[in-house]
Amino acid sequence: MKKNYQPENELLFLALGGSGEIGMNVNLYGCDGKWMMVDLGMSFGANEYPGTELLFADIDFIEERSEDLLGIVLTHAHEDHIGAIPYFAADLGVPLYATPFTAELIRRKLQEANLLDEVEVRIIEEDHGHIEIGPFEVTYIPLAHSIAEGNALVIDTPYGRVFHTGDWKLDEDPIIGEPTTEEELREIGDEGVLAVVCDSTNVFNPEPSGSEGAVYAGLMEEVKKWDGRRVMVTTFASNVARLQTLGEVAKATGRELAVAGRSLDRMIEVAQDNGYLADFPKTVDWDTAMGLPRGKVLIMATGGQGEPRAALSRVAEDNHPLKLTSGDVVLFSSRQIPGNELSIGKVQNKLAERGIVMVTDRQSMIHVSGHPGRPELEALYEWLQPEILVPVHGEIKHMQEQARVGIAAGIPKAVFQKNGDIVRLAPGTPGVIAQIEAGRLVLDGDIIVPADGESIVMRRRLAHNGVVVVILGPGNKVTIESVGLPLDEDHDDFIAEAEADVVKALGAAGKKKRGPATDRLETARLAARRAATRWSGKKPQVRVIDLAG
């Protein structure tokens, strides 16, 4: 491979995101001088990036090679697979390929960003849709997942076939959609599979993930149990099968259905526009819902991950038009995403304080994961019989474990890779052949900036240590202000001593041969910082403003 990382007569794989974390899935395949992207996702801002909302993979590598990028193929419509499209797709300037449901959600995102005319979205109309993109022949393979139209991709190239799973599970009763059968997957394997690039999320789960049909039965039983109580169910808006189930449960239990959350409203609308939720009950508005007998309403709400502005958080704080009181019930029909434990716990404690009953998937069969447990992974390996396993979509521990599971199941070669590793799948021995920088970007206000850039690093320091501002006036007059130091009661005494320290330091420096202005500023900065550390144990950021010139 040349140093410019141009794919030659070979098949390459490169993850820019999603290999080393759960989220931000951005994958590239390289072949005969061209690249194809699979998914363009995002994640949500993490605590280590204070003040930010969204987190992206840095796609500078492929932006620099955009003339060799042929298209972006989307496996499904979860945010960690399509969420970055409004921020990067127009600059990449290539067509997007998606099934109708996914395409409609993408179009709405583009419309909100005023980019609908700048990005071409090509719809893959039928199941097992087939497209040709340069040296890549791609066939969509429907698989069950916690959203409508989840797909794997069979990618045929001159150097072999890749089965890219996307997010998936095995489900004999998926409620929505018709996944590809075992027989069809075995046929794909019989034709020969070079590599499986596979979801690692649930590899530590020793059991199958479970069926949406079982959740249907579990939710029906659970709602019937709370006769005479107002019941609210929080779930992922994108899980159309779960929405279908809740509509059926409402009808079967004689409850009217109310919806709280714009993402739920949007998902119901898009689903119905694409032929799903055809028998979904007509929903009632909030005023009507509150006027019904308590046992005659079922509420679907967003906010199961503790999002502060979502419906459930507002209900927990009793500042939402939909009200719950002591004895009412909240069913958490969703999994707890790692990293959200504190925010979820905060909402649950507020509900508990008000006497509201909570039921989670640990107590009742009201949720199943959309990702494969170990038995499902082993079944897929058996059906496809790949020569190579490339674990993706997971933290390092998930991907390393899946590599071990695959080898134990008889796959000849497992290639562990992480973001930035360029993997040659064929020809020759598969493995990592080069590494590139795989950085992170954040949405900071309205601007996308490097996650390790000066502004974010400085904000992190400010959050941990506070800030001190030193103003130098004429005649060595010094004024100091501080923000964020733990000196509430001693603040005035600290300020007086710190100002005196700076005056003293400047006086001592002035007796020496006067240096450049930067020496004066640095003298003041160090004196103020030493005072702050002495008083608080903190090492704040110190800024000096010299009004004396």
N, C-alpha and C positions, 0 to 999 in steps of 0.2 A: 504493500500500500504506500502510495506517495505521501509526502509530508503534508500536502494540502488535504489529506483525508478524502480524496476523490475515490469512490468505489470503482474498481476496475472490473476485470472478469471474475467476479466474486459476488457473494451474497453476504451483506453486513447487517448487523442490528446494533442500534444505539438508542439507549433511553436517556432523554434529557430530564425526565421527571417520572416519578412513580416507582423507581427502583431504589429503595432506601427509605421510603416513606409511603404512607397510605394517602393518596391524593396526588394532584398535579400530574396526571398521566400524560406524557408526551413521548411517543416512540417513533423512531425512524428506521426504515429499511433502505439499504443502499444496494444498487445492482447496476452494472454496466454503465457507470457514469451518472446515474440518476438516483434521486431519493423520493421516497413516499412516506408521508407522515400518517401515523395511526393515533388518533385522539389528540386533543389540545385542551387539557383540563387545568384546573386551578385548585387551590386550597384556601381555607379561610385564615385570616391573620392570627398569628400565635403570640403568646405572651412575650416571647423574646424580641418581638418587633413592635414595641408600644406605639399605639396610635394608628396602626395600619389595619386595613380591612381584608384585603385579599393578598394571596401569596401565589406567585407564578414561578414556573421553571424559566430560566434564562435561555431563550432560544436563539441567542446571537449566532451560534454555530450554523444553524440552517438559514438564518436571515442573510448571512454572508454568502450563502450558496443558493439563494432563492431561485436563480436562473436554472438550477438543476433539480428543483423541487417540482414534482408533477401534480401533486394533489394531497388533500387531507381526507382520510377515510375515518368516519366516526362509527364506533361500535354501538354506542347507546347514549342516552341523554342525561346522564348524571353530571352534576357540576364538575366533578373531578375528571371528567372526560371531554366536556364541551365548554366549560365556564370561561376559558381564556380566549375563546373565539372572537368576541367583540374587541378585544384589546390587541390582537396580533394578526388576525386572518387577512385584513385589508392590506397590510404591509407585505405579507407573504405573496399575495396576488395569485393564488391558485384556486381551482374549484374545490368545494367541499362536497363529499358524498355521504348521504345519510338516508335511512328509511323514513317514511312519511312522518311518523310521530316525532322522531328526533329532529327532522328537518323543520317541522313547524315550530318547535321550541327554539331552534337556532334562529329562525327567521324573526321571531319575536325579540330575541336578544339583539339582533342586528338592527331591527327597526327602532328599538329603544335608544340605540347608539347612533342613529341616523346613518347607518352603513348598509342598508338593505340593497342599495343600487351599486355598492362597491364590491360586494362579495357574491360570487356565484355559488348557489346551492343546488346541486344535482340530486334528484330524488331516485333512490333505488326502490322501484315500485313493488316488486313481488318478493315472496320468500325465496331464498336461495338466489337472489339477484346477482348477476355477474357483470363485472366491469373490467375493462382493460386500460391500464395506466402505464404506458411505456412498456418496460420489461416485466411489469407486474400484472398478473391476472388474478382478480380478487372475487371470491364468491362469499356472499353473506350466508352464515349458518345460524339459524335461530336457536338460541339457548335460553333457558329460564334464568331470570334475574329479578330483582325487586323493582323493576320498571318495565313498561311496555317496550317491546321490540329490542330486547337485548340480543346481541349477535356476537358470535365468533367470526373470524375471517379465515378462509382458506386462501393463502397467498401462493400462487404458483409462479415460479421463476425458472429461468434456464438452469439453475443450479440446485433445484429441489423445491419441495413444498413445505410451507410453514403453516401450522395451525395456531393462530393467535386467538386465545380464548376470550379476550375481553373479560368482563365480570360475568360470572356464571354460577350455576348450581345444577343439580339434577332434581327434577320435580315432576312426579307422575300426575300431579293434580295442581297445575299452576294457576288456575282460575282464569287468567288472561293469556292468550296466545297459545301456539302449538309448537313446543320445542322440537328440534330434530331428534329422531329416535336413536336408540342404541344401534339398531340395524344400519341406519344411515351413517352413523359415525364409524361403525366397523367397516363399512364400504370405503369410506375415506381412508381409513388406516390400511385396508387391503391394497389400495392404489399406491401406497407408499408415502410416509410423512418423514421428512428430514428432521424437523424440529417442532416442538410444542413450546410456545411462549405463553406462560400460564400464570394466572391469578394465584397469589400465595396467601391471601388475607386470613383464611380460616384453617391453615395447615395444622395448627395445634389442637383443633377440635377433633376428638377421636370418633365422633358420631357424624352421620349425615346431617346436613343443615335443617332438613325438615321441609314439609310441603305447605304451600299456601292453603291447600284444602284443609289441612289440620288446623291452621289458624282460623279458618272460617268456622269450624266446629267449636274451637276454643272461645272465640269472641261471642258466638251465639250463646254458648253456655254461660259465659261470664255476664253478659248483659241481662240475660233472663234472671240471673241470681239477684239483681239489684232492683227488683220490682218496687215501684214507688219512689225511687231515687232518681235524681238527675245524673246522667252519665255523660262524661266527656272522654273522648278517645283522642290521644295524640299519636300521630304517625307521620312518616315521611310523605310529603306531598306527592313525590314522584312515584310512589308505589300504587300504580293504578289498580292492580289486583286487590290490594288492601282497601282501596276506596270502593271497589265493586262489592267486596265482602261487607263493608260497613253499610252500604246501601241496602243489601239483602237483609242484614241483621236488623236494621231499622224497620223495614217492612214486616219481617217475621215477628218482631216483638211489639208491634203496634205503636212505634215511636215515630214522631216527625224528625226529620234530619235537618240540622242547622250546621253551617260551615263558618269557621272563624280563621281567617288567614288568606291573604291575597294569593300566595303561592298555591293554595288548595283550589281557590276559585279558578286560577289560570290553568292548573293541571286538569281539572274537570272539563273545562271548555275545550282545551286542546285534545283531550282524550275523546270527547264526544264528536269533535270535528273529524276525527280519524277512525270512527267506527267503534270505539270502545264505550263502555258505560251506557249502552243503548237503553237498558231498563233501569237506569239510575233514578231513584225517586226525586221528585221535585222538592227542592229545599225550601225551608221557611226562613223569613228574616228574623233578626235577633229579637225584635219587639214581640213578634208572634211566639217565638220560642219561649220567651220569659212569661208569656201569658198562659202557656199550657200547663196542665198538671205535671208535677215533677217527674212522674214515671212515664210521661208521654213524649219525652224529647231525648234525642241522642245528638250530641255535639261532636263534630270533628274539628280538631284544632291543631294549629302549628305550634311549635315550641318545645317539643320533647327533648331537645338538646340544651334547654335552659337559656335560649336566646332571649336577651333582656327585653327586646321590643316585640317579641312574638306574642300570640294570643294567650298561650298558657301562662306565661310570666305575668301578663297583665291581669288575668283572672286570679292568679295566686295573690296578687297585691290588691285585689278587689277594686281595680280601676278600669274594668272592661264592662261594656253593656251586658255581656253574658255573665251571669252570676252563679257561683256555687256556694253552698253553705254547708254547715256541719252535717255529716251523714251522706252527702253527695259523693260521687265516685269519679276518679280519673284513672283510666286505663292507659298505661304506657305501652302502646303497640309498636315499639321501636327499640332498637338496641342503643346502648350507651356508647357513643363514639369516644375512643380514648382521647383524653385531653379535655373532655367536657364534664368530668366528674364533679368538679366544684360548682359549676353553674347549674347543673342538674340538681345537685344536692340542695343548693340554695332555694330553688323553686319548690322542691319536694318538702323542705322544712317549713316553708311558708304555708303550703297546703295543709301539712300536718298540724301546724299551730292552730289552724282554723277548723280542725276536726274533719277534714275531707279525707276520705278513704282513698288509698292508692294501691293499684295492682300492677306489677311489672311482669315481664316474661320469666322471671325467676319463680313466680308464684303460680302462674297460669299459662297455658299454651296460647298466648295472644301475639306472639311474634316469632318469626324464623328469619335467619340470615339469608341474604342473597348471594352468599359466597360458599364455595365448596369445602366441606370438611374432608378429612383424610380419606375416608372410604370413597368419596366421589372422585377425588384426585386419582386414586388407585384404579378406579373403574375406567376413567378416561385414558389413563396410560395403557391399560389392557386393550381398549378398543382401538386406539390409534397406533399403538406400537411404534412410537417415534424413535429415531436414532439419537436425538439430542433433546434435553430439557433445559429451557431457559426460564427460571423463575423470575417473575416481575410482580408489580402491584403488592408491595409489602415493605415492612421495615427489614433491616438486615437479618434479624433473627428469623423472620418468616421465610425469607428467600433461602437462607442457608438450610433451614429445616426442610423446605420442599425439595431442595437438591438432594438431601439425604434420603427422603422418602422415595424420590424417583429412582435413585440408584438401587435402593433396596427392592423396588418393584421390578427391576430388571432393565431399566433404560440404560443403554450402554454409556452414555456420556451426559453429565449435567454441567452446565456452564454457569458458575456464579458470576454475576456482574452487578454493577451498581451504576447510578447515574454518571454519565461521562465515559463509560467503558465502551470502546468500539469492539464488537464481537464479530469475528469472521465465522459464519456458519458453514460455508462451503466456498471453494473446494478445500481439501486437506483436513487436518485435524482442527476441530472447532475450538475456539478459545478467544480470550481478550488479546487484541493485537496492538492497541493504542489507547491512550486516555486523553480526553479533552477536559477543559474547565466546564463544570456543570454548576453554574451559580444559581442564585435565587433573586427574584425581583418581588417588590411589594407595591401595592397600590396605597400611596400615602396622600390622602386627600384626593386630588384629581390627577396626581402625577405618579408615574411608574418609575421607581428608583431602585438601585441595587440594595438588596437586603443587608449587605455588609458595608453600605456606603456611609459617609461621614455623618449625614443627618440622622440615620437610625442609630448608629453607634453612640452619637452624642446624646440622643434622646434616652437611650438605655442608661447611660451614665447619669444623666439628670434624674431619671426615675429612681436610681439606687442611692445617689449621694447628694442631690440637691444642687443649688447654684448660689454663688456669692458674686455680687457686682460691686466693684470698687470704682468710685469716681474721684479722679484727682483734679482738684481745682487750683486756682492761683495760690501761690505762697504755701504750697504743700498742704493745703486744706484737703481733707479726706472725708468722703462720705461712703458708707457701706450699707448695702441692702442684701438680705439673704432670703432664699425661698427653699423650703423643703428640708431644712436642718431640724433635728429633734430638740429644739431649744425654746419651746413655747414660753416657759416661765423665766428662762435665763436669757431671753433674746436680747433685751436692751443691754444687759451687762456684757454679753458677748460682743455686741456691736461696738460698745465703748472701748473695750479692750482691743478688739481687732483694729479699729481706727487708730488707736494710739500706737499699736505695733507697726502699722504701715507708716505712720508719720516718723517713728523712730528709725525704721529701716531706710526710709528715703533720706533722712537727715544724715545717717551714717554714710550712705552711698554718696551724698553730696559733698562730703568732706574729701572724698577721693577725687581723682581726675574724672570729670563727667564724661560718661560714655555715650553711646547713641541712645536715642529715645527708647529703643527696645529694652535696653538695660534697666531704665527707670520703670517701665511697665512690668518687667519680669521681677524686679525687686518688690514691687507692690503686690504682685500676684502671689509670690511665695510667702510673703509675710501674712497676707490674709488667709492663705490656705493653711499655714501652720496654726494660726489662731483657731480656725474652724475645726481642725483635727484635734487640737488640744481640748476644745470645749465639747465636741460631739462624738469624736471617734470616727467621723466621716471624712472623706477626701473629696469635697465638692468640686465641681467645675467652677473656675474663677475667671471672670471677665473684667478687664481693667479698661476704663474709659478715661483718657487724659484730656481734660478740657483746658489745661494750661498750655497745651501745645508742646 
